[in-house]
Amino acid sequence: MEVIKVNHEMLEDALQSIGVHPDSYPVFRNKNKIIPFKLVKVRTPAANVIKQEMLAVGGDAAIPASCLVNGEQYVDVLLLGTRKHYGILLQKLEQMPYFGITKIKAALEAALSEPVLKTALADGRELTYEQLQVMGILNITPDSFYAGSRTNIDEVVVRAGKMLAEGAAILDIGGESTRPGSDSVSAEEEVERVVPVIKAVREAYPEAVISIDTYRASTAQAALKAGADIINDISAMEADPKMLDLVVASKAPIILMHMRGTPKNMQQNCQYKNVVEEVSLYLQGQAQLLREKGVGAEKIILDPGIGFAKDVEQNLLLMRDLHALTSFGYPVLLAASRKSTIGKVLGDIPAEERLAGTVATSCQAVYAGAQLVRVHDVKENIQAVRMLEAILCPKPM
């Protein structure tokens, strides 16, 4: 007799190999994996109730010691359970319309729902995420941190075509460097850089999906008029109050990225108690501003902002725990390509030598369940990602 460890991905194959009836697969699937959830700012009586109910269904819940004496008004709760446990818990919570439990139940249902994510463009086209999608970077700047990404209108159409041929789903065009310590350019100069390029790329590749990397509503508006499809705002609509109204009016999707301060001073704003939680809740809050204006989930993408107001350890934590962002029902983008964290981790190597490290971050995006990565090197990242996806979910060739 031997013992073989079965990982989560092997479960269905293991069930099939021992002759289990296929109708029972969903039952076993719901028992396959412990899914931890952290409930933030729960009323103490509700925390005690949920603890007891979770234990009763066979799961578990961790609560602060102060809950035993109701020492605090609000506490955080860590739940540990399978889908089976959560299903029974939700049925029980349905009968408890007190202590804010109704809201907790709704939030848990949303986190467990696993909606089919997509991004709907204003012209009716859709981006879907059966596989991780790759965004290629086209910097129309003279001072991007990675010299290999700098381009101009004479080169951009050729480079864009190469990225599309290699499998890029989106071309991200930016006219201002946002590396740490960089100075801003005027709105007029930014528009002069990006609009001709967007027009040229749109003319050459009519079906391409183009995003405009800007935090200015005026630039975004000019870019959309020139043919851009998506707004990529590193300030998550904080830098320009007009951005929210533009998104509502234009029906263009927006990428909301976390940052504190400006690129000039952001690295003086790296103080967090819990960087993963604070970034996640901030982005959820910014997304909610759009939802309250009638913008659907299919118009919103979340980006934790690797390298923006974070130090090396904080960037690594955000990449390790990227799955925290995937519980809100929006596509998640990881943009770590050739950034300084990779250079520092690998021995202070320059941007030109950070391709292998970048590929590793793209693979982590797959493991975390993200939908997009933004990279300088489309071919290499796509090859690594597709290989990893094939290993995790083998299919007949």
Buried (B, 14 or more C-beta within 10 A) or exposed (E): EEEEEEEEEEBBEEBEEEEBEEEEBEEBBBEBEEBEBBBEEBBBBBBBBBBEBBEEBEBBBBBEEEBEEEEEEEBBBEBBBBBBBBEBBBEBBEEBEEBBBEEBBEBBEEBBEEEEBBBBBEEEEEBEBEBBBBBBBBBBBEEBBBEBBBBEBEEBBEBBBEBBEBBBBBBBBBBBBBBBEBEBBEBEEBBBBBBBBBBBBBEBBEEBBBBBBBBBBBBBBBBBEBBBBBBBBBBBBBBBEBBBEBBBEBBBBBBBBBBBBBBEEBBEBBEBEBBBBBBBBBBBEBBEBBBEEEBEBBBBBBBBBBBBBBBBEBBBBBBEBBBBBBBBBBBBBBBBBBBBBBBEBEEEBEBEEBBEBBBBBBBBBBEBBBBBBBBBBBBBBBBBBBEBBEEEEEEEE
